[in-house]
Amino acid sequence: MTTLEFHPPKGFQDGLVERLENRRTPAEILSARAPLRPDQRAALWRLLANAPQAVVVVPPALKTPPHLRDHLNYITRAGALTLRDESDLPLKGAKQIDEMIEDWRCADRLDSRRRINSPIARQFVLGGPPGASPQSVEAAAALHLGRLHGPGHPFVRVTHTDTNHPHVHAVVRVLGRDRRRLTLYHQDLAIYRESYARALRDVGVDADASPRWMRGRPGRGPTAGHWRSRAHFVEHGGNAPRWMEAQYLYAAQFAFRADLPADDRELKVLASQGRLRRSFLDLASRLAKSPEDADRQLGLAIVDHVRALPPPETERMQLSRQMRTTHRGAERSDRAVAPTSPAHERRR
């Protein structure tokens, strides 16, 4: 009987890893042995200094030519802004943009591996840290996109400077010149952020791409929809979003019901943050025995960093703690201003 072997296709991550030189995962950084290399030492100092994080947003893919045309019309502000391709050449006018869309559509249709719902292009938004100039963000985005996509996948980009945070919109064709399709996995976003942060540093902007758990911030951050709904509620009032009502109700139950234990997610957060602190202290202990003076100074800074980490708690646990503190303060205030009873007045 013949045994069939399954070979997974070489995806997006495989193509990126071989182009990122000297890449170190967070686990490799924390398990490093003294003496450290300069790149390891620099990565740890950026983490301890709380360097600004590189912002990369991956919106949904563009699956049809009309969808792609509408998106390009949006990011160019209906033709007011100029698209630039991977060679930094401008696409002037609607005619050149329509020709590019038609080229991408024909190339995608000729791919024998294409499915009905296969996307034509993927979109990315690359944001700059606070205080970064639009020119620096544009230069870093062009450098980053050229390193990862320029050799294999055509792309276009445009810079938006009409907001408080300059950012670059990029659209990358899924089908590469070598007929390989651009496939995104969850772990690819970390590689993408690392490459973009390196490009920002190459143009003189301080930036890092460390994960939340390594910075002592457990769990996932709020989604873009949560940020928008929260901002709308704070600015305009009205009914609170449903997710906010559920979050506060769950936090209140956790704060004032002793029979409600922490769920598995919160227990995992506490355990992971405990492992993080132990890993940091183990690394500091190893660096304290290093012959390099720079490593020993870094070990002392790591100990101070662990002491300054926020308490390991999820947002629900933080809300519950704030509710209990506010409740105790209100009870003390009520006792301080409570009216004196008539019987007490007669005894006086």
C-alpha positions as CSV (number, residue, x, y, z in Angstrom):
1,M,0.0,0.0,0.0
2,T,1.4,3.4,-1.0
3,T,1.7,6.0,1.7
4,L,0.8,9.5,0.7
5,E,2.9,12.2,2.2
6,F,1.4,15.7,2.7
7,H,3.8,18.6,2.1
8,P,2.3,21.9,3.2
9,P,2.8,24.7,0.7
10,K,5.5,27.2,1.4
11,G,3.6,30.1,2.7
12,F,4.1,33.7,3.7
13,Q,6.0,33.0,6.9
14,D,8.6,30.8,5.1
15,G,9.3,33.5,2.7
16,L,9.7,36.1,5.4
17,V,11.9,34.2,7.8
18,E,14.7,33.6,5.2
19,R,14.8,37.4,4.5
20,L,14.9,38.6,8.2
21,E,18.5,38.3,9.2
22,N,19.4,37.7,12.8
23,R,15.8,37.4,13.9
24,R,15.4,36.5,17.5
25,T,12.0,35.4,19.1
26,P,11.1,36.7,22.5
27,A,11.7,33.2,24.0
28,E,15.2,33.2,22.5
29,I,16.0,36.7,23.9
30,L,14.9,35.7,27.4
31,S,16.9,32.4,27.3
32,A,20.1,34.1,26.1
33,R,23.4,33.3,27.7
34,A,26.1,35.8,28.6
35,P,27.9,37.5,27.1
36,L,25.2,38.9,24.9
37,R,25.5,39.9,21.3
38,P,25.0,43.6,20.4
39,D,21.6,42.8,18.8
40,Q,20.3,41.0,21.8
41,R,21.5,43.7,24.1
42,A,19.9,46.4,22.0
43,A,16.6,44.5,21.9
44,L,16.5,44.2,25.7
45,W,17.3,47.9,26.2
46,R,14.5,48.8,23.8
47,L,12.1,46.7,25.9
48,L,13.3,48.2,29.2
49,A,13.0,51.7,27.8
50,N,9.5,51.1,26.7
51,A,10.2,52.1,23.1
52,P,7.2,53.1,20.9
53,Q,5.7,50.1,19.2
54,A,5.5,49.7,15.5
55,V,1.8,49.8,14.4
56,V,0.7,47.4,11.7
57,V,-3.0,46.9,10.8
58,V,-4.1,44.1,8.5
59,P,-7.7,44.8,7.3
60,P,-9.7,42.2,5.4
61,A,-8.4,41.1,2.0
62,L,-9.7,42.5,-1.3
63,K,-11.4,39.7,-3.2
64,T,-12.9,41.3,-6.3
65,P,-11.8,44.0,-8.8
66,P,-14.6,46.3,-7.8
67,H,-13.6,46.0,-4.2
68,L,-10.0,46.7,-5.1
69,R,-11.0,49.7,-7.2
70,D,-13.2,51.1,-4.4
71,H,-10.4,50.7,-1.9
72,L,-7.8,52.4,-4.2
73,N,-10.3,55.2,-4.7
74,Y,-10.6,55.6,-0.9
75,I,-6.9,55.6,-0.1
76,T,-6.1,58.1,-2.9
77,R,-9.0,60.4,-1.7
78,A,-10.7,60.0,-5.1
79,G,-7.5,60.7,-7.0
80,A,-6.3,63.6,-4.8
81,L,-3.3,61.6,-3.6
82,T,-0.7,59.8,-5.8
83,L,-0.1,56.0,-5.7
84,R,3.4,54.7,-5.9
85,D,4.4,51.2,-7.0
86,E,7.3,49.0,-5.8
87,S,9.7,51.0,-8.1
88,D,8.6,54.3,-6.4
89,L,7.0,55.3,-9.7
90,P,3.8,57.3,-9.5
91,L,0.5,56.0,-11.0
92,K,-1.1,59.1,-12.5
93,G,-4.7,59.3,-13.2
94,A,-7.6,56.8,-13.2
95,K,-6.4,55.3,-16.5
96,Q,-3.1,54.0,-15.1
97,I,-4.9,52.7,-11.9
98,D,-7.5,50.9,-14.0
99,E,-4.7,49.3,-16.1
100,M,-3.0,48.1,-13.0
101,I,-6.3,46.6,-11.7
102,E,-6.9,44.8,-15.0
103,D,-3.3,43.4,-15.0
104,W,-3.8,42.1,-11.5
105,R,-7.2,40.6,-12.3
106,C,-5.9,38.8,-15.4
107,A,-2.9,37.4,-13.6
108,D,-5.1,36.2,-10.8
109,R,-7.6,34.6,-13.2
110,L,-4.8,32.6,-14.9
111,D,-3.7,31.0,-11.7
112,S,-4.8,27.4,-11.8
113,R,-4.8,27.2,-7.9
114,R,-7.2,30.1,-7.5
115,R,-10.5,29.4,-5.7
116,I,-13.7,31.3,-6.1
117,N,-13.2,33.3,-2.9
118,S,-9.4,33.7,-3.3
119,P,-8.4,37.4,-2.7
120,I,-6.7,39.5,-5.4
121,A,-4.8,41.7,-3.0
122,R,-4.1,42.3,0.7
123,Q,-4.1,45.6,2.4
124,F,-1.9,46.9,5.2
125,V,-1.8,50.0,7.2
126,L,1.6,51.0,8.6
127,G,1.5,53.7,11.3
128,G,4.3,55.7,12.8
129,P,5.1,56.2,16.5
130,P,4.0,59.5,18.1
131,G,6.1,62.4,17.0
132,A,7.4,60.7,13.8
133,S,7.4,62.9,10.7
134,P,5.4,61.9,7.7
135,Q,8.6,61.7,5.6
136,S,10.1,59.2,8.1
137,V,7.0,57.0,8.1
138,E,6.8,57.0,4.3
139,A,10.5,56.2,4.0
140,A,10.3,53.4,6.5
141,A,7.2,51.9,4.9
142,A,8.8,52.0,1.4
143,L,11.9,50.3,2.9
144,H,9.9,47.7,4.7
145,L,7.6,46.9,1.7
146,G,10.6,46.7,-0.6
147,R,12.4,44.2,1.6
148,L,9.5,41.8,2.0
149,H,7.3,42.2,-1.1
150,G,9.3,44.1,-3.7
151,P,11.2,41.1,-5.1
152,G,8.2,38.9,-5.4
153,H,4.8,40.7,-5.1
154,P,3.8,43.9,-6.8
155,F,2.4,46.6,-4.5
156,V,1.3,50.2,-4.4
157,R,1.3,52.6,-1.4
158,V,0.1,56.0,-0.5
159,T,0.8,58.2,2.6
160,H,-2.0,59.9,4.6
161,T,-1.0,63.0,6.5
162,D,-4.5,64.4,7.2
163,T,-4.7,62.9,10.6
164,N,-2.7,63.3,13.9
165,H,-0.9,60.1,13.2
166,P,0.7,59.8,9.7
167,H,0.3,56.4,8.2
168,V,0.8,54.5,4.9
169,H,-1.8,52.4,3.1
170,A,-0.2,49.6,1.1
171,V,-2.0,47.1,-1.2
172,V,0.0,44.0,-2.2
173,R,-1.0,41.6,-5.0
174,V,-1.5,38.1,-3.6
175,L,-0.2,36.3,-6.7
176,G,3.6,36.7,-6.8
177,R,5.8,36.9,-9.9
178,D,7.0,33.3,-9.1
179,R,3.3,32.2,-8.9
180,R,3.4,31.8,-5.2
181,R,0.4,33.2,-3.3
182,L,0.7,35.5,-0.4
183,T,-0.7,33.6,2.6
184,L,-1.0,35.2,6.0
185,Y,-0.9,33.3,9.3
186,H,-1.2,34.5,12.8
187,Q,2.5,34.3,13.5
188,D,3.3,36.3,10.4
189,L,2.1,39.5,12.0
190,A,4.9,39.4,14.5
191,I,7.4,39.0,11.7
192,Y,5.8,41.8,9.8
193,R,5.9,44.2,12.8
194,E,9.6,43.3,13.5
195,S,10.5,44.1,9.9
196,Y,8.6,47.4,10.0
197,A,10.2,48.4,13.3
198,R,13.6,47.6,11.9
199,A,12.9,49.9,8.9
200,L,11.8,52.6,11.3
201,R,15.0,52.4,13.2
202,D,16.9,52.4,9.9
203,V,15.5,55.8,9.1
204,G,16.2,57.2,12.5
205,V,12.8,56.6,14.3
206,D,13.0,54.7,17.7
207,A,10.6,51.8,17.5
208,D,10.2,48.3,18.8
209,A,7.9,45.3,18.0
210,S,7.7,43.3,21.3
211,P,4.6,41.3,22.2
212,R,2.1,42.5,24.8
213,W,2.9,39.7,27.3
214,M,6.6,40.6,27.2
215,R,5.7,44.2,28.3
216,G,3.7,43.0,31.2
217,R,0.3,43.6,29.5
218,P,-1.6,40.3,29.5
219,G,-4.3,39.4,27.2
220,R,-5.4,40.9,23.9
221,G,-5.8,44.6,23.4
222,P,-9.1,46.2,22.5
223,T,-10.1,45.9,18.9
224,A,-10.6,48.9,16.6
225,G,-14.3,48.5,16.9
226,H,-14.1,48.7,20.7
227,W,-11.9,51.9,20.5
228,R,-14.4,53.5,18.1
229,S,-17.5,52.6,20.1
230,R,-15.9,53.7,23.4
231,A,-14.8,57.0,21.9
232,H,-18.3,57.6,20.4
233,F,-19.9,56.9,23.8
234,V,-17.5,59.2,25.7
235,E,-17.9,62.0,23.2
236,H,-21.7,61.8,22.5
237,G,-23.1,59.9,25.4
238,G,-26.2,57.8,25.1
239,N,-26.4,54.1,25.6
240,A,-23.2,52.3,26.4
241,P,-22.0,49.7,23.9
242,R,-23.2,46.2,24.7
243,W,-19.7,44.8,25.1
244,M,-19.0,47.6,27.7
245,E,-22.2,46.8,29.6
246,A,-21.3,43.1,29.7
247,Q,-17.7,43.8,30.8
248,Y,-18.8,46.1,33.7
249,L,-21.5,43.6,34.8
250,Y,-19.0,40.8,34.8
251,A,-16.5,42.9,36.7
252,A,-19.1,43.9,39.3
253,Q,-20.1,40.2,39.9
254,F,-16.4,39.3,40.3
255,A,-15.9,42.2,42.7
256,F,-18.8,41.6,45.1
257,R,-19.6,37.9,44.8
258,A,-17.2,35.8,46.8
259,D,-18.5,32.6,45.3
260,L,-17.5,33.6,41.8
261,P,-13.9,32.3,41.1
262,A,-11.5,33.5,38.5
263,D,-12.0,31.8,35.1
264,D,-9.4,29.8,33.3
265,R,-8.3,32.7,31.2
266,E,-7.4,34.8,34.2
267,L,-5.6,31.9,35.8
268,K,-3.6,31.4,32.7
269,V,-2.7,35.1,32.7
270,L,-1.5,34.9,36.3
271,A,0.6,31.8,35.4
272,S,2.1,33.3,32.3
273,Q,3.0,36.6,34.0
274,G,4.6,34.6,36.8
275,R,6.7,32.7,34.2
276,L,7.7,36.0,32.6
277,R,8.9,37.5,35.8
278,R,10.9,34.4,36.6
279,S,12.4,34.4,33.2
280,F,13.5,38.0,33.5
281,L,15.0,37.4,36.9
282,D,16.9,34.3,35.7
283,L,18.3,36.3,32.8
284,A,19.4,39.0,35.2
285,S,21.1,36.4,37.3
286,R,23.0,35.1,34.3
287,L,24.0,38.6,33.2
288,A,25.2,39.4,36.7
289,K,27.9,36.8,36.2
290,S,28.9,38.0,32.8
291,P,32.5,39.3,32.2
292,E,31.1,42.2,30.2
293,D,30.3,45.3,32.2
294,A,27.4,46.2,29.8
295,D,25.7,42.9,30.5
296,R,26.0,43.4,34.3
297,Q,24.4,46.9,34.0
298,L,21.7,45.4,31.8
299,G,21.0,42.8,34.5
300,L,20.5,45.5,37.2
301,A,18.1,47.3,34.8
302,I,16.1,44.1,34.3
303,V,15.6,43.7,38.0
304,D,14.3,47.3,38.3
305,H,12.1,46.6,35.3
306,V,10.5,43.6,37.0
307,R,9.9,45.5,40.1
308,A,8.1,48.3,38.1
309,L,5.9,45.9,36.1
310,P,2.1,46.4,36.6
311,P,0.2,43.8,38.6
312,P,-0.7,40.7,36.5
313,E,-4.4,41.2,36.0
314,T,-6.9,41.2,33.1
315,E,-9.1,44.2,32.3
316,R,-12.0,42.6,34.2
317,M,-9.8,42.1,37.3
318,Q,-8.6,45.7,37.0
319,L,-12.2,47.0,36.8
320,S,-13.2,44.8,39.8
321,R,-10.3,46.2,41.9
322,Q,-11.3,49.8,41.0
323,M,-15.0,49.0,41.9
324,R,-14.0,47.6,45.3
325,T,-11.8,50.6,46.1
326,T,-14.5,53.0,45.1
327,H,-17.0,51.1,47.2
328,R,-14.8,51.2,50.3
329,G,-14.2,54.9,49.8
330,A,-18.0,55.6,49.5
331,E,-18.7,53.5,52.7
332,R,-16.0,55.5,54.7
333,S,-17.6,58.8,53.4
334,D,-21.1,57.7,54.4
335,R,-19.9,56.8,57.9
336,A,-18.1,60.1,58.3
337,V,-21.2,62.2,57.4
338,A,-23.8,59.9,59.0
339,P,-26.3,62.0,61.1
340,T,-26.2,61.5,64.8
341,S,-29.1,59.6,66.4
342,P,-31.5,61.3,68.9
343,A,-30.5,58.8,71.6
344,H,-26.9,59.7,71.2
345,E,-27.7,63.4,71.5
346,R,-29.6,62.7,74.8
347,R,-26.6,60.8,76.2
348,R,-24.4,63.8,75.3
